[in-house]
Amino acid sequence: MQLHWHRDDLRVADNLALSTATDRAAERGPVAPVFVFDDDVLAHGSPNRVAFMLDALSQLREAYRDRGSDLLVRHGDPREVLPALATELGAVSVTWAEGYSGLANERDAAVRQRLDAVDVARESVTDALHHEPGSITTNDGDPYSVYTYFWKKWRDRPKADPVDAPEAGALADAADLPDPEPLPTLADLGFAEPTATIQPAGTEAARDRVTAFCDGPVYDYAERRDYPADGCTSRLSADLKWGTIGIREVYEETAAAADLADSESDRESVQEFQSQLAWREFYHHVLFFNPEVVSANYKEYEHPIEWRNDPAELQAWKDGETGYPIVDAGMRQLREEGYMHNRVRMIVASFLTKDLLVDWREGYAHFREHLVDHDTANDNGGWQWAASTGTDAQPYFRIFNPMTQGERYDPDAEYITEYVPELRDADPSLIHGWHEASELMREQGAPEYARPIVDHGERREQALAMFKSARGEE
């Protein structure tokens, strides 16, 4: 018998690590799948993410039961659980999909040592990325720190085809496995019920999202992806984070959409979406080679950045009560759905770091608490990009104007008024001019909505001075 250790690969189809094991079933025996609730990982969890994970695990268990097998569930330290389970079942090997964070690398190295000690073979497989860290480098062999050059090589590299789900005969028969333990509840794991409405998890739901996106919106993606009211995004971020669908399957669907495109602009739009998949991999490569970026600036400044970190302003940002409509809409969408549109993520991150002068780590921690799709590499990369501290980040002097951003990308205030009900009776011109409207206009148009907590122009100048000081220019 063999074990396959599921982590962020909660699917049976297009799972390279699982397929690696089942392809050897004739030689090493059938595969028993297992998921371990690891307290070190759960310590970084949140109700929204754990709720999505439990839903995905429920769907995964059903997929195995449909094939006459079952998903084993354990709770504890994988360094102890996996060797013990392998010994109990007489397993000769364990496979898993590679992780790229510092925590994953440290844990996996320890698991390998423990398995070696009980004479159990082990193999980790690149599964969540098309191209593993170290496979796309500069001509000198160094990892890229500039996305554009990474993208050109990523785009031109062949992409592997999806692999099939395992045949039932390659999986351990449920009758040969220990009696199944029920999946724990959120309360069992120490989490409250989420207040956000979480989208359905599992491969079937992910495939529905891929199909819906590739049947039409993907052709408008390049032009309309920055407009949050349009719904012209895939909503696949949580599926890719938890691996409820394989990256090869997603790419294959987009390639098929490109082949069916009616025009060159439609094909370019598909490629624009594929470039977002490449951004995801770029940030995973950055994290792999620079694990310290989780808590440290990637970019070094001559002096520490003197963040203002006002607690009241930070709380207003978290609550969606800043008086800047597009910022507040984004923060409330995050609270209500455990999700935020990508353009709006950039706007709220810029506002926190450049208008409120709050350390990006505060924003990263808040996103980690609420986002269903929180991924260490992607979230860290995005926050450090906005804060001008990351790899290939926006220059410190490029500061989003939140009012201009709202007017440009939500001109009719459809997105804003969906999440900020206090503004639903207000004219879009008042909403986009809220920062300079008179008190009488505010009282007449939206008396319950917050007044701006800062002056953007003043804070912009303070932000420039803060970064110049960090650079040693003043």
TIDRENSE-540033 format. One record per atom (N, C-alpha, C, O): x, y, z; residue in one letter. Coordinates in steps of 0.2 Angstrom, whole numbers, plus 5000, padded with zeros to 4 digits. Layout:
TIDRENSE-540033
XYZA ...
END
This chain:
TIDRENSE-540033
500449945000M 500050005000M 500450065000M 501050065002M 500150124997Q 500550184997Q 500050235001Q 499450225001Q 500350295003L 499950355005L 500050415001L 500550424998L 499450445000H 499550514997H 499350565002H 498750565004H 499750605003W 499650665008W 499350725005W 499750765002W 498650735006H 498350795003H 498550855007H 498550845013H 498650915004R 498750975007R 498351025004R 497751035005R 498651064999D 498351114995D 498151084988D 498251124983D 497951024988D 497850994982D 497150944983D 497150884982D 496650984984L 496050944986L 495650924980L 495050954979L 495850884976R 495550854970R 495850784969R 496350774971R 495450754964V 495750684962V 495950694955V 496450654953V 495650734951A 495850744944A 496450794943A 496450844947A 496850784938D 497350834937D 497850844943D 498050894944D 497950784947N 498350794953N 498950754951N 498950694952N 499550784950L 500150754948L 500450704953L 500650654952L 500450734960A 500650694965A 500250624966A 500550574967A 499650634966L 499150574967L 499250524961L 499350464962L 499350554955S 499450514949S 500150474949S 500150424947S 500650514952T 501250474952T 501250414957T 501550364955T 500850424962A 500750364966A 500350304963A 500450254963A 499750324960T 499350274957T 499650244951T 499450184950T 500050274948D 500350244942D 500850184944D 501050144940D 501050184951R 501450134953R 501050084957R 501350044961R 500450084957A 500050044961A 500149964960A 500149924964A 500349944953A 500449874952A 501149854955A 501149794957A 501549904956E 502249884959E 502249894967E 502449854970E 501849944969R 501949964976R 501249954980R 501249964986R 500749944977G 500149934980G 499649994979G 499850044977G 499049984981P 498550044980P 498650094985P 499050094990P 498350154983V 498550214986V 497950234991V 497350234990V 498150254998A 497650275003A 497750345003A 498350375005A 497250395002P 497350465003P 497250485010P 496850455014P 497650535012V 497550555019V 497650635020V 497950665016V 497250665024F 497350735025F 497450745033F 497050715037F 497950785035V 498150795042V 497950865044V 498250915040V 497550875049F 497450935051F 498050955056F 498050935061F 498451005053D 499051015056D 498951085060D 498751135058D 499051075067D 498951135071D 499451195069D 499251255070D 500051185067D 500451235065D 500151275059D 500251335058D 499851245054V 499451275049V 498851305051V 498651365049V 498451275055L 497851305058L 497951365062L 497451405062L 498551375065A 498651435068A 498651495064A 498551545067A 498751485058H 498751545053H 498051545049H 497951585044H 497551505051G 496951495048G 496451555050G 496651595054G 495851545047S 495351595049S 494651565047S 494651515043S 494151585050P 493451555049P 493251545041P 493051495039P 493451595038N 493251595030N 493651545027N 493351505023N 494251545028R 494651495024R 494551425026R 494551375022R 494551415033V 494451345035V 493751315033V 493651255032V 493251365033A 492551345030A 492651315023A 492351265022A 492951355019F 493051335012F 493451265012F 493251225008F 493951265016M 494351205016M 493951145018M 493951085015M 493551145023L 493151095025L 492551075020L 492451015019L 492351125016D 491851105011D 492251065005D 491951015003D 492851095004A 493251054998A 493450985001A 493350944997A 493550975007L 493750905009L 493150865009L 493150805008L 492550895010S 491950855010S 491850825003S 491650765002S 491950874998Q 491850854991Q 492450804989Q 492250754985Q 493050814992L 493550764990L 493350694993L 493550644989L 493150694999R 492950625002R 492450594998R 492450534996R 491950624995E 491450594991E 491750574985E 491550514982E 492250604982A 492550584976A 492850514977A 492850474972A 493250514982Y 493550444984Y 493050394985Y 493150334983Y 492450404989R 491950354990R 491650334984R 491450274983R 491550374979D 491250354973D 491750304969D 491450274965D 492350304971R 492850264968R 492950204972R 493450164971R 492550194978G 492650134982G 493150144987G 493350094991G 493450204988S 493950214993S 493750264998S 493150274999S 494150295002D 493950345007D 494550385008D 495150375007D 494350445011L 494950495013L 495050485020L 494550495024L 495650465022L 495850465029L 495950535032L 496250575029L 495650545038V 495750605041V 496150595048V 495950555052V 496650635049R 496950635055R 497150705058R 497050755054R 497250715064H 497350775067H 498050775071H 498050725076H 498450815070G 499150815074G 499750835069G 499650875064G 500350825072D 500950845068D 501050795063D 501150735064D 501050815056P 501250765051P 501850735052P 501950675049P 502350765055R 502950725057R 502950665061R 503350615061R 502350665065E 502250605069E 501650565066E 501650495066E 501150595063V 500550555060V 500750515054V 500550455054V 501150545050L 501250505043L 501650445044L 501450395042L 502250445048P 502650385049P 502150335053P 502250275051P 501750355058A 501350305062A 500850275057A 500750215058A 500550315053L 500050285049L 500350245043L 500050195042L 500850265041A 501250215036A 501450155039A 501350095036A 501650155045T 501850095049T 501150045050T 501149985049T 500650085052E 500050045054E 499750015047E 499449955048E 499750045042L 499450015035L 499949975031L 499849945026L 500649975034G 501149945030G 501249975023G 501449945018G 501250045023A 501350085017A 502050085016A 502450095020A 502250075009V 502950075008V 503250145005V 503850155005V 502750195004S 502950265001S 502350315003S 501850295004S 502550375003V 502150435004V 502250484998V 502850494997V 501750504995T 501850564990T 501450624993T 500950614996T 501650684990W 501350744991W 501550794986W 502050794983W 501150844986A 501250904981A 501650954985A 501550974991A 502150984982E 502651024985E 502351094987E 501851114984E 502551114993G 502351184995G 502951224994G 503551204994G 502851294995Y 503451344993Y 503551394999Y 504051434998Y 503151385004S 503351435009S 503851405014S 504051355014S 504151455018G 504651435023G 504351375028G 504751335029G 503751385030L 503451335035L 503351275031L 503551215034L 503151275025A 503051205021A 503751175020A 503751115021A 504251215018N 504851185017N 505151155023N 505451095023N 505151185029E 505351165035E 505051095037E 505351045039E 504351105037R 503951045039R 504050985035R 504150925037R 504150995028D 504250935023D 504850905024D 504950845024D 505450945026A 506050915027A 506050875033A 506350815033A 505650895038A 505650855044A 505250785043A 505450735045A 504750795039V 504350735037V 504750685033V 504750625035V 505150705029R 505650665025R 506050625030R 506150565029R 506350655035Q 506850625039Q 506450575043Q 506750525045Q 505850585046R 505450545050R 505250485046R 505250425048R 505050495039L 504950435035L 505550395034L 505450325033L 506050425033D 506750385031D 506850345038D 507150285037D 506750365043A 506850335050A 506450265050A 506650215053A 505850265047V 505450205047V 505450165040V 505050125039V 505950185036D 506150155030D 505550155025D 505350105022D 505250215025V 504650225020V 504850275015V 505150335017V 504850255009A 505050305003A 504550365003A 503950355005A 504850415000R 504350475000R 504550514994R 505150514991R 504150554991E 504250594985E 503750654985E 503150644985E 504050714984S 503650774983S 503650784976S 504150784972S 503050814973V 502950824966V 502750894965V 502350924968V 503050924960T 502750994958T 502150984955T 502050954950T 501651024958D 500951014956D 500551074955D 500151084950D 500651124960A 500251184960A 500551234955A 500151284953A 501151224952L 501351274947L 501551234941L 501651174941L 501551274935H 501751244929H 502551234929H 502751184927H 502851284932H 503551284931H 503851294938H 503751344941H 504251244941E 504451244948E 504951304949E 505351314944E 505051324955P 505551374956P 506251344954P 506451294956P 506651394951G 507251374948G 507251354941G 507851344938G 506651344938S 506651324931S 506651374926S 506751364920S 506451434929I 506451494925I 506951544928I 506751574933I 507451564925T 507951604928T 508251644923T 508151644917T 508651694925T 509051744921T 509551704917T 509651644919T 509951734912N 510451694909N 511051674913N 511451634912N 511051714919D 511551694924D 511351644929D 511751624933D 510751614928G 510451564933G 510151594939G 510051554943G 510051654939D 509751684945D 508951694945D 508751694939D 508651684950P 507851694950P 507751764948P 508051814949P 507151774944Y 506951844942Y 506651884947Y 506351854952Y 506851944947S 506551994952S 506052044948S 505752084951S 506052034941V 505652084937V 505152034933V 505351984930V 504552044934Y 504052004931Y 504052004924Y 503951944921Y 504152054920T 504052054913T 504552004910T 504351964905T 505151994912Y 505651954909Y 505351874911Y 505451834907Y 505151874917F 504951804919F 504351784915F 504251724913F 503851834913W 503251814910W 503451794902W 503151744900W 503951824899K 504051804893K 504351734892K 504151694888K 504751714897K 504951644897K 504351594899K 504351544896K 503951614904W 503451574906W 502951564901W 502751504899W 502751614897R 502351614891R 502551564886R 502151524883R 503151564885D 503451524879D 503651454881D 503751414876D 503651434887R 503751364889R 503151324888R 502651344889R 503251264886P 502751214885P 502351204892P 502651204897P 501751194891K 501351174897K 501151104897K 500851084892K 501151064902A 500950994903A 500250994902A 499851034904A 500050934899D 499250924899D 499050894906D 499450874910D 498350904907P 498150884913P 498150804914P 498250774908P 498150774920V 498150704920V 497550684923V 497150714926V 497350624921D 496650594923D 496650574930D 497150564934D 495950574932A 495850554939A 496050474940A 495950444934A 496250454945P 496450384946P 495850334945P 495250354947P 496050274942E 495550224942E 495450194949E 495850194953E 494850174950A 494650144956A 495150094959A 495250084965A 495350044954G 495849994956G 496450014959G 496849974962G 496650074957A 497350104960A 497250134967A 497750144970A 496650134969L 496550164976L 496450114981L 496150054979L 496550124987A 496450074992A 495750064993A 495350114993A 495550004994D 494849984995D 494650015002D 494950005007D 494050045002A 493750065009A 493750015014A 493850025020A 493649955012A 493549895017A 494249885020A 494349855025A 494849905017D 495449885019D 495749945023D 496349945025D 495349995024L 495650055028L 495350055035L 494750025036L 495650095039P 495350105046P 494650135045P 494450165040P 494250125050D 493550155050D 493650225049D 494050265053D 493250255045P 493350335043P 493150375049P 492650365052P 493550425050E 493350475055E 492950535052E 493150545046E 492450555055P 492050615052P 492550675051P 492950685055P 492350715046L 492750775046L 492550825052L 491950825054L 493050855055P 492850895060P 492450955058P 492450975052P 492150985063T 491751055062T 492251115063T 492751105065T 491951165061L 492351225063L 492451235070L 493051255072L 491951225074A 492051225081A 492551175084A 492951195088A 492551115081D 493051065083D 493751095082D 494151075086D 493851135077L 494551155076L 494651225079L 495151255078L 494151245083G 494251305086G 494051375083G 494351425084G 493651365077F 493451425074F 492751435074F 492351395075F 492551505074A 491851525074A 491551515067A 491951505062A 490951515066E 490651515060E 490751575056E 490751635059E 490951575050P 491051635046P 490451685045P 489851655045P 490551745046T 489951795044T 489951805037T 489451835035T 490451795033A 490451805026A 490051745022A 490051695025A 489851765017T 489451715012T 490051685008T 490351715003T 490251625009I 490751585006I 490551554999I 490051515000I 490851564994Q 490651524988Q 490751454988Q 491251424992Q 490451404985P 490451334985P 491151314983P 491451344979P 491451264987A 492051234985A 492051164982A 491451144980A 492551134980G 492551074976G 492651084969G 492651134966G 492851024966T 493051024959T 492451044954T 492551074950T 491951014956E 491351024952E 491151104951E 491051134946E 491151134957A 491051204957A 491651244954A 491451294950A 492251224955A 492751254951A 492751254944A 492851294940A 492551194941R 492451184934R 491851224931R 491951244926R 491351234935D 490851274933D 491051344932D 490851374928D 491451364937R 491751434936R 492251444930R 492151494927R 492651394929V 493051394923V 492651394917V 492751434912V 492151354916T 491751354910T 491351414909T 491351444903T 491051444914A 490651504914A 491151564911A 490951604907A 491751564914F 492251614912F 492451614905F 492551654901F 492651544903C 492951534896C 492351544891C 492551544885C 491751534893D 491251544888D 491051614886D 490651624881D 491351664889G 491251734887G 491651784890G 492051814886G 491651784896P 492051844900P 492751844898P 493051904898P 493051784897V 493751784896V 493951834890V 494551854889V 493551834885Y 493651874879Y 493651954880Y 493851994876Y 493351974886D 493252044888D 493752054893D 493752114896D 494152004896Y 494552014902Y 495052074901Y 495152114906Y 495452074896A 495952124895A 495652194896A 495952244899A 495052204893E 494752274893E 494352284899E 494352344901E 494052234902R 493552254907R 493752224914R 493352234919R 494352194915R 494452154921R 494552204927R 494452184933R 494752264926D 494852314931D 494152354933D 494152394938D 493652334930Y 492952364932Y 492552314937Y 492252264934Y 492552324943P 492252274948P 491552264947P 491352204949P 491152304944A 490452294943A 490352254937A 489752224937A 490852234933D 490652204927D 490652124928D 490352084924D 490952104933G 490952024935G 491451994929G 491351934928G 491952024927C 492351994921C 492951964924C 493451984921C 492851924929T 493451894932T 493251824933T 492651804933T 493751774934S 493551704934S 493351684941S 493051634941S 493451714946R 493351694953R 493651624955R 493351594959R 494251614952L 494551554953L 495151554958L 495451504960L 495251614961S 495851614966S 495751574972S 496351544973S 495251564975A 495151514980A 495251444978A 495551404981A 495051424972D 495051354969D 495851344968D 496051284969D 496151394965L 496951384964L 497251374971L 497751344971L 497051414975K 497451414982K 497351344985K 497851324988K 496751324985W 496651254988W 496651194984W 496651144986W 496851214978G 496951154973G 496351114972G 496351054970G 495751144972T 495151104970T 495051094962T 494651054960T 495551124959I 495551114951I 496351124950I 496651164953I 496551084945G 497251084943G 497451144939G 497051164935G 498051164940I 498251224935I 498351204928I 498251244924I 498451144927R 498551124920R 497851114917R 497751134911R 497351094920E 496651094918E 496451164916E 496051184911E 496551214921V 496351284920V 496651314913V 496351344909V 497351294913Y 497751324907Y 497451294900Y 497351324895Y 497251224901E 497051194895E 496351224893E 496251234887E 495951244897E 495251274896E 495451344893E 495051364888E 495851384895T 496051444892T 496351444885T 496151484881T 496751394884A 497051384878A 496551364873A 496551384867A 496051324875A 495451304871A 495051364869A 494851374863A 494951414874A 494551474873A 494951514867A 494651544863A 495651514868A 496051554863A 495951524856A 495851564851A 495951464855D 495851424849D 495151444846D 495051444840D 494651454850L 493951474848L 493851544847L 493251564845L 494351584848A 494251664848A 494051684841A 494351654836A 493651734841D 493451764834D 493951814831D 493851824825D 494351834836S 494751894833S 495451894837S 495551854842S 495951924834E 496551934838E 496551964845E 496851944849E 496052014845S 495952044851S 495652004857S 495852004863S 495251954855D 494951904859D 495551854862D 495551844867D 495951834857R 496551794859R 497051834864R 497251804868R 497151894862E 497551934867E 497251944874E 497551944879E 496551944874S 496251944880S 496351884884S 496451884890S 496351824881V 496451764884V 497151764887V 497251734893V 497651784883Q 498351784885Q 498451834891Q 498851824896Q 498051884892E 498051934897E 497851894904E 498151904909E 497351854903F 497151814909F 497751764911F 497851754916F 498051734905Q 498551684907Q 499151724910Q 499551684914Q 499251784909S 499751824912S 499651824919S 500151834923S 499051824921Q 498851824928Q 499051764932Q 499251764938Q 499051704928L 499251644931L 500051644931L 500251614936L 500351684927A 501051684927A 501251734933A 501751714937A 500851784935W 501051824941W 501051784947W 501451784951W 500551734947R 500451694953R 501051654954R 501351644959R 501351624948E 501951584949E 502551624950E 502951604954E 502551684948F 503151724949F 503251744956F 503751734959F 502651754960Y 502651764967Y 502851704971Y 503151714976Y 502651644968H 502851584972H 503651574971H 503951554976H 503851594965H 504651584965H 504951634969H 505451614972H 504751694970V 505051744974V 505051724981V 505551724985V 504451694984L 504351674990L 504851614992L 505151604997L 504951564987F 505351504988F 506051534989F 506451504993F 506351574985F 507051594986F 507151654991F 507651664993F 506551684994N 506651734999N 506051725004N 505651765005N 506151675008P 505551655013P 505451715018P 504951715021P 506051755019E 505951805024E 505451865022E 505251905026E 505251865016V 504851915014V 504151915017V 503751965017V 503951855020V 503351855023V 503251905029V 502751935030V 503851925032S 503751975037S 504252035036S 504352085040S 504652035031A 505252085030A 505152115023A 504852075018A 505352175022N 505352205015N 505752175011N 506352155013N 505552165005Y 505952135000Y 506552184998Y 507052164997Y 506252244997K 506752294994K 507052335001K 506652345005K 507652345000E 508052375006E 508052445005E 508252474999E 507952485010Y 507952555010Y 508552575015Y 508752535019Y 508852635014E 509452655018E 509252655025E 509652645030E 508652685027H 508352695033H 507652655034H 507352645029H 507452635040P 506852615041P 506252655039P 506352715039P 505752635036I 505152675034I 504752685040I 504652645044I 504652755041E 504352775047E 503552775046E 503252835046E 503252715047W 502552715046W 502152755051W 502452755057W 501652785050R 501252815055R 500852775060R 500852785066R 500552725057N 500152675061N 499652695066N 499752675072N 499252745064D 498752765068D 498152715069D 497852695064D 498052695075P 497552635077P 496852655074P 496552615072P 496652715076A 495952735074A 495852735066A 495352715064A 496352755063E 496352755055E 496352685052E 496052675048E 496752645055L 496852575053L 496152545054L 495852505050L 495852555060Q 495152525061Q 494652555057Q 494152515054Q 494652615055A 494152645050A 494252605043A 493752595040A 494852595041W 495052555035W 494752485035W 494352465031W 494852455041K 494552385042K 493852385041K 493552335038K 493452435044D 492752435045D 492452465038D 491852465038D 492852485034G 492552515028G 492152585029G 491652595027G 492552625034E 492252685036E 492752745035E 492852785039E 493052745029T 493552795028T 493352855025T 493652915025T 492752855022G 492452915019G 492752915011G 492652965008G 493052865009Y 493252855002Y 492852804999Y 493052745001Y 492352814995P 491852764993P 492152694990P 491952644992P 492652704986I 492852644983I 493252594988I 493252534987I 493652634992V 493952594997V 493552565002V 493552505004V 492952595004D 492552565009D 492152515006D 491952465009D 491952514999A 491652464996A 492052404996A 491752344997A 492652404994G 493152354994G 493152315001G 493152255001G 493252355006M 493352325013M 492652295015M 492752245019M 492152315013R 491452285015R 491352225011R 491052175013R 491552225004Q 491552165001Q 491952105004Q 491752055004Q 492552125006L 492952075009L 492652045016L 492651985017L 492352095019R 491952065026R 491352025024R 491251975027R 490952045019E 490352005017E 490451945013E 490051895013E 491051935009E 491151885004E 491751845005E 491851795003E 492251875010G 492851845010G 493251845004G 493651805002G 493151895000Y 493451904993Y 493451984992Y 492952014994Y 493852004987M 493852064985M 494152064978M 494652034976M 493852114973H 494052114967H 494752144966H 494952184970H 495152114961N 495852124961N 496052204961N 496452224964N 495752234956R 495852314956R 495752344962R 496152394964R 495252324966V 495052354972V 495552344977V 495652384982V 495852274977R 496352264982R 496952304981R 497252324986R 497152324975M 497652374974M 497452444977M 497952474980M 496852464976I 496652524978I 496652534986I 496952584989I 496352484989V 496352484996V 497052474999V 497252505005V 497452434996A 498152434999A 498552494998A 498952515002A 498452524992S 498852594991S 498552644996S 498952684999S 497952644998F 497652685002F 497952675009F 498052725013F 497952615011L 498252605018L 498952625019L 499152655024L 499352605014T 500052625015T 500252695013T 500752715015T 499952725008K 500152785005K 499652845008K 499952905008K 499052835010D 498652885012D 498652885020D 498652935023D 498552825023L 498552815030L 499252805033L 499352805039L 499752785029L 500452775031L 500452725036L 500852725041L 500152675035V 500152615039V 500552555036V 500552545030V 500952525040D 501352465038D 500952415034D 500452395036D 501252395028W 500852345024W 500752285028W 500252245026W 501152265033R 501052205037R 500352205040R 500052155041R 500152265042E 499452265045E 498952245040E 498452215042E 498952275034G 498552255029G 498552185027G 498052145026G 499152155026Y 499252085025Y 498952045030Y 498551995028Y 498952055036A 498652015042A 497952015041A 497651965042A 497652075040H 496952085039H 496652045033H 496152005034H 497052045028F 496852005022F 496851935023F 496451895022F 497351915027R 497451845029R 496851815033R 496651755033R 496651865037E 496051845042E 495451835038E 495051795040E 495351875032H 494651875029H 494651835022H 494151815021H 495151835019L 495151815012L 495151735012L 495551705015L 494651715008V 494551635007V 495151615003V 495451565004V 495351654998D 495951644993D 496651664996D 497051664992D 496651675002H 497351705005H 497851645003H 497851595005H 498351675000D 498951634998D 499551675000D 499651734998D 500051645004T 500551685006T 500951715001T 501151775002T 501151684996A 501551714990A 501151764987A 501451824986A 500551754985N 500151804981N 500051864985N 500051924983N 499751854991D 499551914995D 500151954997D 500152014997D 500751914999N 501351955001N 501551994995N 501752054996N 501551964989G 501851994984G 501452054982G 501652114980G 500752054982G 500252104981G 500352164986G 500352224984G 500452144992W 500452204997W 501152234997W 501152294997W 501652204996Q 502352234995Q 502352274988Q 502752324988Q 502052254983W 501952294977W 501652354978W 501952414976W 501052354982A 500752414983A 501152464988A 501152524987A 501552434993A 501852474997A 502552494995A 502952534999A 502752484989S 503352494986S 503952464990S 504452494990S 503852414993T 504352374996T 504552314993T 505052274995T 504152294988G 504252224985G 504652214979G 504952264977G 504652154976T 505052144970T 504552174964T 503952164964T 504952204960D 504552234954D 503952284956D 503452284953D 504052314962A 503452354965A 503352414961A 503752444957A 502752444962Q 502652514959Q 503152564963Q 503252554969Q 503352614959P 503852664962P 503452694968P 502852704968P 503852714973Y 503552744979Y 503152814977Y 502752834981Y 503352844972F 503052904970F 502352894966F 502052944964F 502252834964R 501652824961R 501052804966R 501052744969R 500652854967I 500152844973I 499452844970I 499252904967I 499052794971F 498352794968F 497952854971F 498052864977F 497652884967N 497152934970N 496452894970N 496152874965N 496252884977P 495652834977P 495052864974P 494552824972P 494952934974M 494352954970M 494352954963M 493852934960M 494952964960T 495052954953T 494952884951T 494652864946T 495252834955Q 495152764954Q 494452744954Q 494252704949Q 494052764959G 493352754959G 492952774953G 492552744950G 493152834951E 492752864945E 492952834939E 492552824934E 493552814938R 493752784932R 493552714931R 493252694926R 493552674937Y 493352604936Y 492652584938Y 492452524938Y 492352634941D 491652614943D 491252684942D 490952714947D 491252704936P 490952774934P 490252784936P 490052834938P 489852734936D 489152734938D 489052714946D 488452714948D 489552704949A 489552684956A 489152624958A 488852624963A 489052584953E 488752514954E 489052474959E 488652444963E 489652464959Y 490052424964Y 490052454970Y 489852424975Y 490152524971I 490152554977I 489452554980I 489452534986I 488952564977T 488252564980T 488052494982T 487652484986T 488352444979E 488152374981E 488352364988E 488052324991E 488952384990Y 489252374996Y 489152425001Y 489352415007Y 489052484999V 488952545003V 488252575003V 488152614999V 487752545006P 487052565006P 486952635007P 486452665005P 487352665012E 487252735013E 487252785007E 487052835007E 487552755002L 487652794996L 487152774990L 487252804985L 486752734991R 486252714986R 485852764983R 485652764977R 485652814987D 485252864985D 485652924982D 485352974980D 486252924982A 486652974980A 486852974973A 486952914970A 486953034970D 487153034963D 487853014962D 488253034966D 488052974957P 488752954956P 489253014956P 489753014958P 488953074954S 489453134954S 489553154961S 490153174962S 489153144965L 489253164972L 489653114975L 490153124979L 489553044974I 489952994977I 490753004975I 491152994979I 490853014968H 491553024966H 491853094968H 492453104967H 491453134970G 491653204972G 491653214980G 491653264982G 491553154983W 491353154991W 491953194994W 491753224999W 492553184992H 493053214996H 493053294996H 493353325001H 492753324991E 492753394991E 492053424991E 491953484990E 491553384992A 490853404993A 490753444999A 491153435004A 490353494999S 490153535005S 489753495010S 489553445008S 489753515016E 489453475021E 488653475020E 488353425021E 488453535017L 487753535015L 487553475010L 487053445010L 487953475005M 487853424999M 487953355002M 487553305000M 488353345007R 488453275010R 487753265014R 487553205014R 487553305018E 486953295022E 486353285018E 485953245020E 486253315012Q 485753305008Q 485753245004Q 485253215002Q 486353225002G 486453164997G 486553105001G 486253044999G 486953095007A 487053035010A 487253055017A 487853045019A 486753075021P 486953095028P 487253045033P 487553055037P 487152975031E 487352925035E 488052905034E 488452865037E 488352925028Y 488952895026Y 489552935029Y 489452995030Y 490152905030A 490652935034A 490952985030A 490952995024A 491253035034R 491653095030R 492353065030R 492553025033R 492753095025P 493453075024P 493853085030P 493853135033P 494153035032I 494553035038I 495253065037I 495553085042I 495453075030V 496153105029V 496053145023V 495553135019V 496453195021D 496553235015D 497053195011D 497653195012D 496753175005H 497253135001H 497853174998H 498453144999H 497753234996G 498353274994G 498853285000G 499453284998G 498653295006E 499053305011E 499453245013E 500053245014E 499053185013R 499453125014R 499853105009R 500353065010R 499753125003R 500153104997R 500853134998R 501353104997R 500853195000E 501453235001E 501853205007E 502453195007E 501453185012Q 501853155018Q 502153085016Q 502653065019Q 501753045012A 502052985010A 502652995006A 503152955007A 502653045001L 503253054997L 503853075002L 504453045001L 503753115007A 504253135012A 504453075016A 505053065017A 504053025018M 504152965022M 504652925018M 505152895020M 504552915011F 504952865007F 505552905005F 506152865005F 505552965004K 506252995003K 506652995009K 507252985008K 506453005015S 506852995021S 507052925021S 507652915023S 506652875020A 506952805020A 507452795015A 507952755016A 507452825010R 507952825004R 508552865006R 509052855002R 508552905011G 509152945013G 509153005009G 509753035008G 508653025006E 508653085002E 508453155006E 508553205003E 508253145012E 508053205016E 508353185023E 508253235027E 
END
